[in-house]
């Protein structure tokens, strides 16, 4: 693989492996997850591996290269989540010397793929018509656009601004910069904003359904076509 040298004396990943194993011998409790994450995030070999795998994943999936920064950020976030669940990343201690580079590479590659999937869903939210995102069969397109605008307008800050920035095509990092947040804070709050928006839209659809059922059948059929 590109991350491993053909020269057996060249093992750029060895310091990270040693630091990781030493940390495991000290503690494998959930509280050690952030310290282990920092070992990876600050390691030069890991940074180069993440860059390589993120570029490869974007090319393989035909995704936009402009996503590179967000893919790397998201992959690091996913690594943090995995470490929270399993600080040892379920490493095979009996074979770690021979498998460490490939094992970490597989984790990074999977995380980059998941990051691109998430960014693709976000892009669909930004660019698709609202009625195609939120249950296109339940209401007219014009009603859907009104619902989306009303629902966003009723959200508190910073959720409202995050959604408007998202609709304008801003990346997570750009949102974070404009709102003076860290990447992770913008990421978490954007996901929370999307969840709140979807709940409000579901309520609007339910209310509209009750209103339509209150009309005489002839009027209802005319309105709903």
ChimeraX commands (.cxc) that place a marker at each C-alpha (Angstrom):
marker #1 position 0.00,0.00,0.00 radius 0.5
marker #1 position 1.08,3.59,-0.56 radius 0.5
marker #1 position 1.27,4.28,3.17 radius 0.5
marker #1 position 3.87,1.54,3.76 radius 0.5
marker #1 position 7.42,1.73,2.48 radius 0.5
marker #1 position 9.00,-1.23,0.69 radius 0.5
marker #1 position 12.06,-0.65,2.89 radius 0.5
marker #1 position 11.54,-2.79,6.02 radius 0.5
marker #1 position 13.55,-0.31,8.06 radius 0.5
marker #1 position 11.16,2.50,7.27 radius 0.5
marker #1 position 8.18,2.38,9.61 radius 0.5
marker #1 position 6.73,5.92,9.83 radius 0.5
marker #1 position 3.70,4.59,11.67 radius 0.5
marker #1 position 5.77,2.94,14.45 radius 0.5
marker #1 position 5.77,5.94,16.86 radius 0.5
marker #1 position 1.98,6.17,16.68 radius 0.5
marker #1 position 1.61,2.43,17.22 radius 0.5
marker #1 position 3.90,2.52,20.24 radius 0.5
marker #1 position 2.15,5.53,21.76 radius 0.5
marker #1 position -1.26,3.95,21.14 radius 0.5
marker #1 position -0.31,0.64,22.75 radius 0.5
marker #1 position 1.34,2.40,25.69 radius 0.5
marker #1 position -1.86,4.37,26.27 radius 0.5
marker #1 position -3.91,1.16,26.15 radius 0.5
marker #1 position -1.70,-0.41,28.82 radius 0.5
marker #1 position -2.36,2.64,31.01 radius 0.5
marker #1 position -6.14,2.74,30.58 radius 0.5
marker #1 position -8.90,1.49,28.27 radius 0.5
marker #1 position -11.70,3.41,29.95 radius 0.5
marker #1 position -14.00,5.74,27.96 radius 0.5
marker #1 position -12.29,8.70,29.65 radius 0.5
marker #1 position -9.09,7.86,27.76 radius 0.5
marker #1 position -10.79,8.17,24.36 radius 0.5
marker #1 position -9.96,11.85,23.83 radius 0.5
marker #1 position -6.31,11.35,24.76 radius 0.5
marker #1 position -6.02,8.49,22.28 radius 0.5
marker #1 position -7.84,10.54,19.64 radius 0.5
marker #1 position -5.31,13.32,20.13 radius 0.5
marker #1 position -2.47,10.84,19.54 radius 0.5
marker #1 position -3.92,10.10,16.11 radius 0.5
marker #1 position -4.98,13.64,15.21 radius 0.5
marker #1 position -1.51,15.06,15.99 radius 0.5
marker #1 position 0.51,12.31,14.32 radius 0.5
marker #1 position 2.11,13.25,10.99 radius 0.5
marker #1 position 1.85,9.77,9.49 radius 0.5
marker #1 position -1.85,9.60,10.37 radius 0.5
marker #1 position -2.47,13.07,8.91 radius 0.5
marker #1 position -0.85,12.03,5.63 radius 0.5
marker #1 position -2.82,8.79,5.63 radius 0.5
marker #1 position -6.07,10.70,6.18 radius 0.5
marker #1 position -5.23,13.11,3.36 radius 0.5
marker #1 position -4.45,10.24,0.97 radius 0.5
marker #1 position -7.53,8.20,1.82 radius 0.5
marker #1 position -9.85,11.22,1.72 radius 0.5
marker #1 position -8.61,12.16,-1.76 radius 0.5
marker #1 position -8.95,8.56,-2.92 radius 0.5
marker #1 position -12.49,8.25,-1.57 radius 0.5
marker #1 position -13.57,11.49,-3.24 radius 0.5
marker #1 position -12.13,10.37,-6.58 radius 0.5
marker #1 position -13.60,6.86,-6.32 radius 0.5
marker #1 position -17.09,8.20,-5.54 radius 0.5
marker #1 position -16.92,11.04,-8.04 radius 0.5
marker #1 position -17.54,13.58,-5.28 radius 0.5
marker #1 position -16.48,17.21,-5.29 radius 0.5
marker #1 position -12.85,17.81,-4.35 radius 0.5
marker #1 position -13.97,20.95,-2.50 radius 0.5
marker #1 position -15.28,18.56,0.17 radius 0.5
marker #1 position -11.76,17.45,1.10 radius 0.5
marker #1 position -11.55,19.55,4.27 radius 0.5
marker #1 position -15.00,18.53,5.47 radius 0.5
marker #1 position -14.33,14.86,4.71 radius 0.5
marker #1 position -11.17,14.96,6.83 radius 0.5
marker #1 position -12.95,16.76,9.68 radius 0.5
marker #1 position -15.85,14.31,9.60 radius 0.5
marker #1 position -13.52,11.30,9.48 radius 0.5
marker #1 position -11.78,12.58,12.61 radius 0.5
marker #1 position -15.13,13.03,14.31 radius 0.5
marker #1 position -16.10,9.46,13.42 radius 0.5
marker #1 position -12.78,8.25,14.84 radius 0.5
marker #1 position -13.59,10.07,18.09 radius 0.5
marker #1 position -16.96,8.33,18.23 radius 0.5
marker #1 position -15.38,4.93,17.66 radius 0.5
marker #1 position -12.83,5.58,20.40 radius 0.5
marker #1 position -15.62,6.55,22.80 radius 0.5
marker #1 position -17.26,3.18,22.21 radius 0.5
marker #1 position -14.01,1.18,22.15 radius 0.5
marker #1 position -10.82,3.01,23.20 radius 0.5
marker #1 position -8.74,0.08,21.91 radius 0.5
marker #1 position -10.52,0.23,18.52 radius 0.5
marker #1 position -10.80,-3.55,18.92 radius 0.5
marker #1 position -7.20,-4.01,17.87 radius 0.5
marker #1 position -5.80,-7.54,17.61 radius 0.5
marker #1 position -2.93,-7.26,20.09 radius 0.5
marker #1 position -1.46,-10.56,18.90 radius 0.5
marker #1 position -0.98,-9.27,15.36 radius 0.5
marker #1 position -0.76,-5.51,15.84 radius 0.5
marker #1 position 2.90,-5.27,14.77 radius 0.5
marker #1 position 2.19,-6.65,11.31 radius 0.5
marker #1 position -1.33,-5.28,10.78 radius 0.5
marker #1 position -1.27,-1.79,12.32 radius 0.5
marker #1 position -0.91,0.28,9.09 radius 0.5
marker #1 position -3.52,-1.72,7.17 radius 0.5
marker #1 position -5.86,-1.81,10.16 radius 0.5
marker #1 position -5.74,1.95,10.69 radius 0.5
marker #1 position -5.98,2.47,6.94 radius 0.5
marker #1 position -9.20,0.45,6.81 radius 0.5
marker #1 position -10.72,2.49,9.64 radius 0.5
marker #1 position -9.81,5.76,7.91 radius 0.5
marker #1 position -11.09,4.59,4.54 radius 0.5
marker #1 position -14.43,3.53,6.02 radius 0.5
marker #1 position -14.72,6.84,7.89 radius 0.5
marker #1 position -14.02,8.84,4.72 radius 0.5
marker #1 position -16.72,6.92,2.88 radius 0.5
marker #1 position -19.22,7.61,5.65 radius 0.5
marker #1 position -18.22,11.28,5.62 radius 0.5
marker #1 position -18.89,11.55,1.89 radius 0.5
marker #1 position -22.27,9.88,2.33 radius 0.5
marker #1 position -23.19,12.47,4.95 radius 0.5
marker #1 position -22.02,15.37,2.78 radius 0.5
marker #1 position -24.00,13.99,-0.14 radius 0.5
marker #1 position -27.16,13.95,1.98 radius 0.5
marker #1 position -26.46,17.52,3.06 radius 0.5
marker #1 position -25.99,18.61,-0.54 radius 0.5
marker #1 position -29.33,17.08,-1.50 radius 0.5
marker #1 position -30.93,19.09,1.29 radius 0.5
marker #1 position -29.26,22.25,0.01 radius 0.5
marker #1 position -30.12,21.87,-3.65 radius 0.5
marker #1 position -33.17,19.64,-4.01 radius 0.5
marker #1 position -36.67,21.09,-4.00 radius 0.5
marker #1 position -38.16,21.03,-0.50 radius 0.5
marker #1 position -41.09,18.90,-1.58 radius 0.5
marker #1 position -38.65,16.24,-2.79 radius 0.5
marker #1 position -36.85,16.16,0.55 radius 0.5
marker #1 position -39.73,16.16,2.97 radius 0.5
marker #1 position -42.36,13.65,1.87 radius 0.5
marker #1 position -43.09,14.79,-1.67 radius 0.5
marker #1 position -46.39,12.90,-1.83 radius 0.5
marker #1 position -48.07,14.70,1.05 radius 0.5
marker #1 position -48.47,18.28,-0.22 radius 0.5
marker #1 position -48.19,20.67,-3.14 radius 0.5
marker #1 position -44.78,22.12,-4.00 radius 0.5
marker #1 position -45.87,25.65,-3.13 radius 0.5
marker #1 position -47.14,24.53,0.26 radius 0.5
marker #1 position -43.86,22.74,0.88 radius 0.5
marker #1 position -41.81,25.87,0.16 radius 0.5
marker #1 position -44.01,27.91,2.50 radius 0.5
marker #1 position -43.71,25.26,5.20 radius 0.5
marker #1 position -39.91,25.16,4.94 radius 0.5
marker #1 position -39.58,28.94,5.11 radius 0.5
marker #1 position -41.97,29.18,8.07 radius 0.5
marker #1 position -40.33,26.29,9.92 radius 0.5
marker #1 position -36.84,27.74,9.52 radius 0.5
marker #1 position -38.05,31.20,10.55 radius 0.5
marker #1 position -39.51,29.81,13.77 radius 0.5
marker #1 position -36.28,28.11,14.87 radius 0.5
marker #1 position -34.10,29.81,17.44 radius 0.5
marker #1 position -30.55,30.87,16.78 radius 0.5
marker #1 position -28.07,29.60,15.74 radius 0.5
marker #1 position -30.18,26.86,14.13 radius 0.5
marker #1 position -32.00,29.31,11.87 radius 0.5
marker #1 position -28.81,30.89,10.54 radius 0.5
marker #1 position -27.11,27.52,10.06 radius 0.5
marker #1 position -29.96,26.34,7.85 radius 0.5
marker #1 position -29.93,29.53,5.77 radius 0.5
marker #1 position -26.17,29.20,5.31 radius 0.5
marker #1 position -26.63,25.56,4.38 radius 0.5
marker #1 position -29.25,26.52,1.80 radius 0.5
marker #1 position -26.74,28.97,0.30 radius 0.5
marker #1 position -24.29,26.11,-0.19 radius 0.5
marker #1 position -21.83,26.89,2.61 radius 0.5
marker #1 position -19.62,24.07,3.84 radius 0.5
marker #1 position -19.58,23.15,7.52 radius 0.5
marker #1 position -16.22,24.88,7.91 radius 0.5
marker #1 position -17.55,28.05,6.27 radius 0.5
marker #1 position -20.54,28.02,8.62 radius 0.5
marker #1 position -18.22,27.61,11.58 radius 0.5
marker #1 position -16.05,30.53,10.44 radius 0.5
marker #1 position -19.02,32.85,9.89 radius 0.5
marker #1 position -20.62,32.02,13.24 radius 0.5
marker #1 position -17.35,31.95,15.21 radius 0.5
marker #1 position -17.78,28.28,16.14 radius 0.5
marker #1 position -15.48,25.32,16.08 radius 0.5
marker #1 position -16.02,22.84,13.26 radius 0.5
marker #1 position -17.40,20.28,15.70 radius 0.5
marker #1 position -19.87,22.74,17.23 radius 0.5
marker #1 position -21.15,23.81,13.81 radius 0.5
marker #1 position -21.44,20.16,12.76 radius 0.5
marker #1 position -23.44,19.15,15.84 radius 0.5
marker #1 position -25.70,22.17,15.69 radius 0.5
marker #1 position -26.38,21.76,11.98 radius 0.5
marker #1 position -27.48,18.18,12.55 radius 0.5
marker #1 position -29.68,19.36,15.43 radius 0.5
marker #1 position -31.13,22.10,13.19 radius 0.5
marker #1 position -32.00,19.59,10.47 radius 0.5
marker #1 position -33.71,17.32,13.00 radius 0.5
marker #1 position -35.74,20.22,14.41 radius 0.5
marker #1 position -36.70,21.37,10.92 radius 0.5
marker #1 position -37.91,17.90,9.95 radius 0.5
marker #1 position -40.00,17.64,13.13 radius 0.5
marker #1 position -41.64,21.01,12.46 radius 0.5
marker #1 position -42.38,20.08,8.87 radius 0.5
marker #1 position -43.97,16.83,10.01 radius 0.5
marker #1 position -46.20,18.85,12.36 radius 0.5
marker #1 position -47.17,21.22,9.53 radius 0.5
marker #1 position -48.08,18.32,7.27 radius 0.5
marker #1 position -50.19,16.77,10.01 radius 0.5
marker #1 position -51.99,20.06,10.65 radius 0.5
marker #1 position -52.66,20.57,6.94 radius 0.5
marker #1 position -54.06,17.07,6.67 radius 0.5
marker #1 position -56.49,17.73,9.51 radius 0.5
marker #1 position -57.56,21.02,7.88 radius 0.5
marker #1 position -58.19,19.37,4.51 radius 0.5
marker #1 position -60.24,16.60,6.12 radius 0.5
marker #1 position -62.43,19.28,7.73 radius 0.5
marker #1 position -63.55,20.57,4.30 radius 0.5
marker #1 position -66.46,18.97,2.38 radius 0.5
marker #1 position -65.29,16.19,0.11 radius 0.5
marker #1 position -65.83,18.21,-3.08 radius 0.5
marker #1 position -63.68,21.10,-1.82 radius 0.5
marker #1 position -61.04,18.72,-0.55 radius 0.5
marker #1 position -60.76,16.95,-3.87 radius 0.5
marker #1 position -60.43,20.28,-5.66 radius 0.5
marker #1 position -57.64,21.45,-3.37 radius 0.5
marker #1 position -55.68,18.23,-3.39 radius 0.5
marker #1 position -56.25,17.33,-7.06 radius 0.5
marker link #1:1,2 radius 0.2
marker link #1:2,3 radius 0.2
marker link #1:3,4 radius 0.2
marker link #1:4,5 radius 0.2
marker link #1:5,6 radius 0.2
marker link #1:6,7 radius 0.2
marker link #1:7,8 radius 0.2
marker link #1:8,9 radius 0.2
marker link #1:9,10 radius 0.2
marker link #1:10,11 radius 0.2
marker link #1:11,12 radius 0.2
marker link #1:12,13 radius 0.2
marker link #1:13,14 radius 0.2
marker link #1:14,15 radius 0.2
marker link #1:15,16 radius 0.2
marker link #1:16,17 radius 0.2
marker link #1:17,18 radius 0.2
marker link #1:18,19 radius 0.2
marker link #1:19,20 radius 0.2
marker link #1:20,21 radius 0.2
marker link #1:21,22 radius 0.2
marker link #1:22,23 radius 0.2
marker link #1:23,24 radius 0.2
marker link #1:24,25 radius 0.2
marker link #1:25,26 radius 0.2
marker link #1:26,27 radius 0.2
marker link #1:27,28 radius 0.2
marker link #1:28,29 radius 0.2
marker link #1:29,30 radius 0.2
marker link #1:30,31 radius 0.2
marker link #1:31,32 radius 0.2
marker link #1:32,33 radius 0.2
marker link #1:33,34 radius 0.2
marker link #1:34,35 radius 0.2
marker link #1:35,36 radius 0.2
marker link #1:36,37 radius 0.2
marker link #1:37,38 radius 0.2
marker link #1:38,39 radius 0.2
marker link #1:39,40 radius 0.2
marker link #1:40,41 radius 0.2
marker link #1:41,42 radius 0.2
marker link #1:42,43 radius 0.2
marker link #1:43,44 radius 0.2
marker link #1:44,45 radius 0.2
marker link #1:45,46 radius 0.2
marker link #1:46,47 radius 0.2
marker link #1:47,48 radius 0.2
marker link #1:48,49 radius 0.2
marker link #1:49,50 radius 0.2
marker link #1:50,51 radius 0.2
marker link #1:51,52 radius 0.2
marker link #1:52,53 radius 0.2
marker link #1:53,54 radius 0.2
marker link #1:54,55 radius 0.2
marker link #1:55,56 radius 0.2
marker link #1:56,57 radius 0.2
marker link #1:57,58 radius 0.2
marker link #1:58,59 radius 0.2
marker link #1:59,60 radius 0.2
marker link #1:60,61 radius 0.2
marker link #1:61,62 radius 0.2
marker link #1:62,63 radius 0.2
marker link #1:63,64 radius 0.2
marker link #1:64,65 radius 0.2
marker link #1:65,66 radius 0.2
marker link #1:66,67 radius 0.2
marker link #1:67,68 radius 0.2
marker link #1:68,69 radius 0.2
marker link #1:69,70 radius 0.2
marker link #1:70,71 radius 0.2
marker link #1:71,72 radius 0.2
marker link #1:72,73 radius 0.2
marker link #1:73,74 radius 0.2
marker link #1:74,75 radius 0.2
marker link #1:75,76 radius 0.2
marker link #1:76,77 radius 0.2
marker link #1:77,78 radius 0.2
marker link #1:78,79 radius 0.2
marker link #1:79,80 radius 0.2
marker link #1:80,81 radius 0.2
marker link #1:81,82 radius 0.2
marker link #1:82,83 radius 0.2
marker link #1:83,84 radius 0.2
marker link #1:84,85 radius 0.2
marker link #1:85,86 radius 0.2
marker link #1:86,87 radius 0.2
marker link #1:87,88 radius 0.2
marker link #1:88,89 radius 0.2
marker link #1:89,90 radius 0.2
marker link #1:90,91 radius 0.2
marker link #1:91,92 radius 0.2
marker link #1:92,93 radius 0.2
marker link #1:93,94 radius 0.2
marker link #1:94,95 radius 0.2
marker link #1:95,96 radius 0.2
marker link #1:96,97 radius 0.2
marker link #1:97,98 radius 0.2
marker link #1:98,99 radius 0.2
marker link #1:99,100 radius 0.2
marker link #1:100,101 radius 0.2
marker link #1:101,102 radius 0.2
marker link #1:102,103 radius 0.2
marker link #1:103,104 radius 0.2
marker link #1:104,105 radius 0.2
marker link #1:105,106 radius 0.2
marker link #1:106,107 radius 0.2
marker link #1:107,108 radius 0.2
marker link #1:108,109 radius 0.2
marker link #1:109,110 radius 0.2
marker link #1:110,111 radius 0.2
marker link #1:111,112 radius 0.2
marker link #1:112,113 radius 0.2
marker link #1:113,114 radius 0.2
marker link #1:114,115 radius 0.2
marker link #1:115,116 radius 0.2
marker link #1:116,117 radius 0.2
marker link #1:117,118 radius 0.2
marker link #1:118,119 radius 0.2
marker link #1:119,120 radius 0.2
marker link #1:120,121 radius 0.2
marker link #1:121,122 radius 0.2
marker link #1:122,123 radius 0.2
marker link #1:123,124 radius 0.2
marker link #1:124,125 radius 0.2
marker link #1:125,126 radius 0.2
marker link #1:126,127 radius 0.2
marker link #1:127,128 radius 0.2
marker link #1:128,129 radius 0.2
marker link #1:129,130 radius 0.2
marker link #1:130,131 radius 0.2
marker link #1:131,132 radius 0.2
marker link #1:132,133 radius 0.2
marker link #1:133,134 radius 0.2
marker link #1:134,135 radius 0.2
marker link #1:135,136 radius 0.2
marker link #1:136,137 radius 0.2
marker link #1:137,138 radius 0.2
marker link #1:138,139 radius 0.2
marker link #1:139,140 radius 0.2
marker link #1:140,141 radius 0.2
marker link #1:141,142 radius 0.2
marker link #1:142,143 radius 0.2
marker link #1:143,144 radius 0.2
marker link #1:144,145 radius 0.2
marker link #1:145,146 radius 0.2
marker link #1:146,147 radius 0.2
marker link #1:147,148 radius 0.2
marker link #1:148,149 radius 0.2
marker link #1:149,150 radius 0.2
marker link #1:150,151 radius 0.2
marker link #1:151,152 radius 0.2
marker link #1:152,153 radius 0.2
marker link #1:153,154 radius 0.2
marker link #1:154,155 radius 0.2
marker link #1:155,156 radius 0.2
marker link #1:156,157 radius 0.2
marker link #1:157,158 radius 0.2
marker link #1:158,159 radius 0.2
marker link #1:159,160 radius 0.2
marker link #1:160,161 radius 0.2
marker link #1:161,162 radius 0.2
marker link #1:162,163 radius 0.2
marker link #1:163,164 radius 0.2
marker link #1:164,165 radius 0.2
marker link #1:165,166 radius 0.2
marker link #1:166,167 radius 0.2
marker link #1:167,168 radius 0.2
marker link #1:168,169 radius 0.2
marker link #1:169,170 radius 0.2
marker link #1:170,171 radius 0.2
marker link #1:171,172 radius 0.2
marker link #1:172,173 radius 0.2
marker link #1:173,174 radius 0.2
marker link #1:174,175 radius 0.2
marker link #1:175,176 radius 0.2
marker link #1:176,177 radius 0.2
marker link #1:177,178 radius 0.2
marker link #1:178,179 radius 0.2
marker link #1:179,180 radius 0.2
marker link #1:180,181 radius 0.2
marker link #1:181,182 radius 0.2
marker link #1:182,183 radius 0.2
marker link #1:183,184 radius 0.2
marker link #1:184,185 radius 0.2
marker link #1:185,186 radius 0.2
marker link #1:186,187 radius 0.2
marker link #1:187,188 radius 0.2
marker link #1:188,189 radius 0.2
marker link #1:189,190 radius 0.2
marker link #1:190,191 radius 0.2
marker link #1:191,192 radius 0.2
marker link #1:192,193 radius 0.2
marker link #1:193,194 radius 0.2
marker link #1:194,195 radius 0.2
marker link #1:195,196 radius 0.2
marker link #1:196,197 radius 0.2
marker link #1:197,198 radius 0.2
marker link #1:198,199 radius 0.2
marker link #1:199,200 radius 0.2
marker link #1:200,201 radius 0.2
marker link #1:201,202 radius 0.2
marker link #1:202,203 radius 0.2
marker link #1:203,204 radius 0.2
marker link #1:204,205 radius 0.2
marker link #1:205,206 radius 0.2
marker link #1:206,207 radius 0.2
marker link #1:207,208 radius 0.2
marker link #1:208,209 radius 0.2
marker link #1:209,210 radius 0.2
marker link #1:210,211 radius 0.2
marker link #1:211,212 radius 0.2
marker link #1:212,213 radius 0.2
marker link #1:213,214 radius 0.2
marker link #1:214,215 radius 0.2
marker link #1:215,216 radius 0.2
marker link #1:216,217 radius 0.2
marker link #1:217,218 radius 0.2
marker link #1:218,219 radius 0.2
marker link #1:219,220 radius 0.2
marker link #1:220,221 radius 0.2
marker link #1:221,222 radius 0.2
marker link #1:222,223 radius 0.2
marker link #1:223,224 radius 0.2
marker link #1:224,225 radius 0.2
view
